[in-house]
Amino acid sequence: MSQNRSATYKDAGVNIDEADRSTAKIKRLAGATFSDRVLTGIGSFGAAFSLGGLGFKDPVLISSADGVGTKLNVAFSLGVFDTVGQCLVNHCINDIAVQGALPLFFLDYFAVGQLEADVVEQVVRGLSIACKENGVALIGGETAEMPGMYRAGEFDLAGFIVGIADRKEMARASRVKAGDVLIGLPSSGLQTNGYSLARKLMFEVAGYAPVQQVPELGTTAGEELLKIHRSFLKPIRLLHEAKLLRGAAHITGGGITDNTPRMLPDGTVARVRLGSWPVLPVFELLRDIGHVADQEMLRTFNMGVGIILAVSKSSQSKALKLLAIEGEEAYVVGEVAKARRANSKPKVVYEK
């Protein structure tokens, strides 16, 4: 740059014109998720959402924030960016739905070294698809262009969700009791957890290319790892509104081992029966590639169970029937039992 020429923001790597183009695309996609409750949305300094008339007697706001993790690396390798947006929204929805929350609105954070409006559009399209499917408003967010922070062609993506519940109706650990039945619903695959190990085993140890067909999976390695994280909002709300749900656990990082105890009260254990649900082929393949021990698999991956629901023994048949009517596969994977020590921390005990 000549010493006599006026410096611009673009000289430093930030393209405001491209940012404006991105914002126009975001407004169109996000606007399709709005309801009458969205008072101010994309373009305002802050987004406003009305809580009036929702019918909650003692409303509690429940929020969560999360990211997509190293699943993004698979998206970068294939140049496919819409599915990770869906994964992010659905993951966040599940995290608050298990606490009895009805999700209301979602915000995203997209950070990149050099902004490309078309890439932003793909990501936000995925966000908007998942938001519309779940009745959530994509109400705002942040698109940050930060030269030098990320490698070319890479970005980071995170999200924040807010939901609402009645204080007395919240699904809390105190409602789960010894004798309750544990029902598992199937995951779509890895969802958004265990990707650091999965990528190492699939791409480094086994030597698969992302576009390579894997016979055991019936698809390519990349397509398998990019399968969309399921939303479990509908089955959770189904049992919640039928007053059958006593607790729920989203099986994310930490697998069944670390997530199931999060819905249990002290002095109880979750007795989970191995073999009571179909383990997806991708997990069998990863186990074989890395000779991974069973306990490590169960603590790293969801093993084909995306969510675990707790219902009373007397409600088991009704709960399974309601899920079946809605087309949900469901498996009785275990039960809650008393621990040997009354005040011990909850844990999972696996049985064969």
Rosetta blueprint (number, residue, H / E / L):
1 M L
2 S L
3 Q L
4 N L
5 R L
6 S L
7 A L
8 T L
9 Y L
10 K H
11 D H
12 A H
13 G L
14 V L
15 N L
16 I H
17 D H
18 E H
19 A H
20 D H
21 R H
22 S H
23 T H
24 A H
25 K H
26 I H
27 K H
28 R H
29 L H
30 A H
31 G H
32 A L
33 T L
34 F L
35 S L
36 D L
37 R L
38 V E
39 L E
40 T E
41 G L
42 I L
43 G L
44 S L
45 F L
46 G L
47 A L
48 A E
49 F E
50 S L
51 L L
52 G L
53 G L
54 L L
55 G L
56 F L
57 K L
58 D L
59 P E
60 V E
61 L E
62 I E
63 S E
64 S E
65 A E
66 D E
67 G E
68 V L
69 G L
70 T L
71 K H
72 L H
73 N H
74 V H
75 A H
76 F H
77 S H
78 L H
79 G L
80 V L
81 F L
82 D H
83 T H
84 V H
85 G H
86 Q H
87 C H
88 L H
89 V H
90 N H
91 H H
92 C H
93 I H
94 N H
95 D H
96 I H
97 A H
98 V L
99 Q L
100 G L
101 A L
102 L E
103 P E
104 L E
105 F E
106 F E
107 L E
108 D E
109 Y E
110 F E
111 A E
112 V E
113 G L
114 Q L
115 L L
116 E L
117 A H
118 D H
119 V H
120 V H
121 E H
122 Q H
123 V H
124 V H
125 R H
126 G H
127 L H
128 S H
129 I H
130 A H
131 C H
132 K H
133 E H
134 N L
135 G L
136 V L
137 A E
138 L E
139 I E
140 G E
141 G E
142 E E
143 T E
144 A E
145 E E
146 M L
147 P L
148 G L
149 M L
150 Y L
151 R L
152 A L
153 G L
154 E L
155 F E
156 D E
157 L E
158 A E
159 G E
160 F E
161 I E
162 V E
163 G E
164 I E
165 A E
166 D E
167 R H
168 K H
169 E H
170 M L
171 A L
172 R L
173 A H
174 S H
175 R H
176 V L
177 K L
178 A L
179 G L
180 D L
181 V E
182 L E
183 I E
184 G E
185 L E
186 P E
187 S L
188 S L
189 G L
190 L L
191 Q L
192 T L
193 N L
194 G L
195 Y H
196 S H
197 L H
198 A H
199 R H
200 K H
201 L H
202 M H
203 F H
204 E H
205 V H
206 A L
207 G L
208 Y L
209 A L
210 P L
211 V L
212 Q L
213 Q E
214 V E
215 P L
216 E L
217 L L
218 G L
219 T E
220 T E
221 A H
222 G H
223 E H
224 E H
225 L H
226 L L
227 K L
228 I L
229 H L
230 R L
231 S L
232 F L
233 L H
234 K H
235 P H
236 I H
237 R H
238 L H
239 L H
240 H H
241 E H
242 A L
243 K L
244 L L
245 L L
246 R L
247 G E
248 A E
249 A E
250 H E
251 I L
252 T L
253 G L
254 G L
255 G H
256 I H
257 T H
258 D H
259 N H
260 T H
261 P H
262 R H
263 M H
264 L L
265 P L
266 D L
267 G L
268 T E
269 V E
270 A E
271 R E
272 V E
273 R E
274 L L
275 G L
276 S L
277 W L
278 P L
279 V L
280 L L
281 P H
282 V H
283 F H
284 E H
285 L H
286 L H
287 R H
288 D H
289 I H
290 G H
291 H L
292 V L
293 A L
294 D H
295 Q H
296 E H
297 M H
298 L H
299 R H
300 T H
301 F L
302 N L
303 M L
304 G L
305 V E
306 G E
307 I E
308 I E
309 L E
310 A E
311 V E
312 S L
313 K H
314 S H
315 S H
316 Q H
317 S H
318 K H
319 A H
320 L H
321 K H
322 L H
323 L H
324 A H
325 I H
326 E L
327 G L
328 E L
329 E L
330 A L
331 Y E
332 V E
333 V E
334 G E
335 E E
336 V E
337 A E
338 K E
339 A L
340 R L
341 R L
342 A L
343 N L
344 S L
345 K L
346 P L
347 K E
348 V E
349 V E
350 Y E
351 E E
352 K L
